[in-house]
Amino acid sequence: MRPERDGEGLRHVRRSIRHDAAERHVTGEAPYIDDIREPEGTLHVVPGGAPVAAGRLTRLDLSAVRAAPGVVAVLTAADIPGANDVSPVAGDDPLFVAETISFHGQPLFAVVAESRDAARRAARLAVIEVEETAPLVDVAEALAADADLMPAYAFRRGDPEAAIAAGGHRLAGELRIGGQEHFYLEGQAALVVPEEDGTFLIHSSTQHPSEVQHVVARVLALPDAAVEVAVRRMGGGFGGKESQASGWAAMAALAARLTGRPAKIRLDRDDDFVMTGKRHDFLVGYSAAHDAAGRLEAVSVQFAGRCGYSHDLSSSINDRTMFHADNAYFYPQVHIHSRRLKTHTVSNTAFRGFGGPQGMVFAERLMDRIAWATGRDPIDVRYANLYGSDDRNITPYGMTVEDNVAGPIMRQLEASSDYRRRREEIRAFNARSRHLKKGLALTPVKFGISFTTTFLNQAGALVHVYQDGSIHLNHGGTEMGQGLFIKVAQVVAEEFGVALDRVRITATHTGKVPNTSPTAASSGTDMNGMAAKAAAAEIKGRIAEFIARDWQVPVASIAFRDDRVWSGEKSVTFAEAVKKAYLARTHLSAAGFYATPKITWDRPKATGRPFFYFAYGASCSEVTIDTLTGEFTLDRVDILHDAGRSLNPAIDIGQIEGGFVQGMGWLTMEELVFDAKGRLRTHAPSTYKIPTARDVPADFRVAFFDNPNREDTIYRSKAIGEPPLMLANSVFCAIADAVHALAPGRAVALDAPATPEAILFACARQTGEV
Amino acid sequence: MTTRPIRFLHRGAVVEAPGFPPMTTVLDWLRLERRLTGTKEGCGEGDCGACTVALGRVKDGRLAYEPANACIMLLGQLDGAELVTVEDLASGGRLHPVQQALVDHHGSQCGFCTPGFVMSLFTLYQEGAGADREAVLERLAGNLCRCTGYRPIVDAALAACSTPPDDAHARRSAATAATLADLADGDDVFVGNEEAFFAAPASLDALASLMQRHPDATLVGGSTDVGLWITKQLRTLPKLVHTGRVAELRTLTVTDEALTIGAAVTYGEAAVALGALDPDVALLLQRLGSAQVRTAGTIGGNVANGSPIGDMPPLLISLGAEVALRHGEAVRTLPLERFFIAYGRQDRAPGEVVTHLRVPRLAAGEHLRVFKIAKRHDQDISSVMLAMAVRLDGGRIAGARIAFGGMAGIPKRAEAVEQALDGVAIDDGAAIGRAVARLGEDFTPLDDHRASAAYRLKVAANLVIKGLAEIAAGDRSATRLTPLRGASHAA
């Protein structure tokens, strides 16, 4: 109707509007899966896992399980009417082990009982016999065994090996980067209600309702149309419910199918840790050459990623590690090589950043290595290596960086954080402090926005306007706390020119919008916002045409604002206009669709434009370490982040701060420990430590970098879900900087996570003690 | 003496629960029995705080609300308390001030942890002391949020908890206190039968005789450990004996010579008296568990369960504490370090009860240092914990009690190091270095998920060095990452 004006007259978008469920969150009224009132007769499903990481199941005696009080049924692979496969892509994730055990805790069976407690107790009564074989547990073991899960993949430009061999300033090193447990506060859960004619309604805590639908249909040998999946909200997702919610829904669906009764599954936290995948951990080997000023000439890097026992989404995840191995830096000649390793551990999966953060941790270590070698301030080494605007702007995968603002963001943050003065203060502190050392780092983020699996870049929405002028909003995106629902509602209310409370937000439902992509890759608002806007615009156009006819005015004169429909000075309330349009037989419902433009990706040739645009940011962290114990404190953080023109600044600030803290946890305290037999020893919050309130510094300064998206995104905003996680790189680099102060000029050997142990031993290596 | 079922106050009414399975948790009762689903289960082991509820009790003559983890708290422990959950806060169609502040500050994202935060902040709000950032962080250490990064929650807390409480609970506190006073009596609680019961005796005599009759019963203090036997190990514990109502075990006596801490005194109740011994002790108690854990957990329980990684035993051993036990009519005391025999084995007979701990004050010339090493500052189990009391005489070490947690199967003194340090000048770095090198004679620590053996040995040595350097310098400010609160840094 009217061309988008840049912020002028906007009523809802670009405003800090609270999360739509905020009041229900604080009163406890917002229902999660386990809070939904159960239909009468609901059964409870609890899985039983493999006692070893690798081997062959030789006997599974479930007689004691079946005989236990309250047990109604026990499910095994033999009970599956369809395919014993709950995988997202490759067909290699059995719902239940039939014979081959691939990781410790892998589901062998499930108990279906009258109560969850009865099911849990019964699950421990199974008699399980196995022929145990030696597991491959970590990356090093898998590398030694050449246990590649899928073919290696590489980006190459020039002849970096030759350039490095000939380079005057060479460096080489290794870096270990740990994995991460999602620790969504609501664990995996699903409630399955059998309906008539062999169909099922599934309430699932999933980021990907369409995939839950498809997987359940596959397992039960049903057409997709026989399965409906609804998701009102998740108690956190972070990627952990992208592909890995499906199996649990399928397990409950199988129980419902076999018993004819509703069935619910809610994993115990320990089972959730043990039985669901995590962020991929990596062993990174690299070499590089640079000039005397610290500008890179050539980079060669190999990422060896632990995929676990199956493909899951590991192909795309490891690809993204490669896509972000440059972070914001230009590698003139480059070889980025990726091996995807199979281990006898749970199948690693999506986690906020989707492999990208690991690539970027490498890039920042590379910058620090150059700084330590040249004696230049690390920030100046970073400036020297940033992508250019008109030259030095081609990525290792052939995409031109058109929207680079990393330099301006860093320079603005350098000034606002008082980086240079604090650098001098820290130098002075370190000179006089014997046991405590301070460190400082300012690191950029550049993150590619779009699914690199190109077909996923599509979204649908469904909007109805009812006769009273109230609006029903539905789209394919899921709400996991990130504020997607309120943002899309803002867009729709803006489009109709109505108050926000006229828009009713509804649960994601495969029966309303089909064939949806996961809410992932930071794309939720970009894509669903556009699809919902299109749907609203369609209905608005029909109402406008009707009003124009009715009033005998040009359609172009019709405007929707202030809950009224206008032509010049004449107006009518939105509700009246809708009612009149209905009586004139106007279609007041529309489906909207969006496919991200411009993107291409030719994976075999490793070239194209996989990303619609890049989101940028920078952070500056100051830390203090205790060189006697390896403990550290995060003393101050400054962040400047590019959210384009933020659709909802309060929500986006929440994503920035939350992402940063989650990344900080990953790189400093969250440690996944598998023992030599492949058993996860850190399987609960008692042993796996995510940040608490105290770990966030009192001095935490977060601001937006004003930068309307040059691409035509929803109100020129930028995706915000994942990029802020990588702002935490500055914490890891600041810790390394503090260790470096013990013996300047020597390369710091610090792996992630920087636990007290990792820091203390890095200090010992720095001083030559070990 | 008569026995009676448990009674507690919930939503304005006294709930009498004459029969319930002894292992019923407060969370299951709320969610499954009462279908009050605002209180969430995040972990089922008291570590995430999503299940936080508030318990009102009369303390020092006034009604006080404390946070507790409903997931591992037994229903029977509620006896005599008011149970407040997230459903009970909004009134008259208006959000409670802490709820409103969380909304206004964008303090929820996915919302699953939010009810727990609301309840922790509700307890802080009721204190009305004008909470500062430190108080907020301390109160929230047991509440995990994976979405927000906490900043908006802390801001909301500071905004909401800065004024004297003026909500429905505060306004009716006198009436609530009166109701709770009516519930408090000297009767023994006993629910069940001789084969399966929850008992909460009111006197030490009643406890001793009950335990003599049922030596196979499980003693429960705060259930911060036993709760996990139930929720995680799925153990069947048919006979549960709660110590929390035993008057004699609930006493804390402070004299010029010593503190005497009843076995059922919680960390929270002992924090001020113990913390006054030394700022390091205050910091340890602040870092031990969370507000929820310190509300429920008892010092006697931390000793009696014999955990090699409990934080109290090394501290108490370094202070030269004695433990007192009672078995039927028989009473005995022994030095605490002798109570721990081997991993999982304590010098406690079936049916015998830890009654109290006697903790001598530091003598003149004695210096205490306490260090806790963990992956996370708050609410983490120590990978290594050191507590050492060092007596100086003319600049030389004249006796030291150096106790470690996390270094062996039991909390244990570093005797070889202690001997090697004897007579060493406090500023003789070389001699101290030689002495701590003998740690390997005292300990053969394990590799586990918290730390490697190599790290444990190295950091243990460094901690002794650090502590002695601080004592020599008479100052802790140059060696600490976080300033100690509420006391000078001086040794």
Interface residues (C-beta under 8 A of the other chain):
Chain A: S16 R18 H19 A21 A22 E23 R24 H25 V26 T27 G28 E29 A30 P31 Y32 D34 D35 R37 D117 R120 R121 R124 H182 F183 Y184 L185 E186 G187 R233 M234 G235 G236 G237 F238 D268 R269 D270 S433 R434 H435 L436 M480 G481 Q482 G483 T624 I625 D626 L628 T629 G630 E631 F632 T633 A650 I651 I653 G654 E657 G658 G659 F660 V661 Q662 M669 E671 V673 R681 T682 A684 P685 S686 T687 K689 I690 P691 T692 A693 R694 D695 V696 A698 F700 T755 P756 E757 L760 F761 A764
Chain B: D28 R31 R35 T37 G38 T39 K40 E41 G42 C43 G44 E45 D47 C48 A50 T85 V86 E87 L89 A90 L95 V98 Q99 Q100 L102 V103 D104 H106 G107 S108 Q109 C110 G111 F112 C113 T114 P115 V118 R133 V136 L137 L140 A141 N143 L144 C145 R146 C147 T148 G149 Y150 R151 P152 I153 V154 K232 L234 F371 I373 A374 K375 R376 H377 D378 Q379 D380 I381 S383 D448 H449 R450 A451 S452 Y455 K458 V459 N462 L463 I465 K466 A478 T479 L481 T482
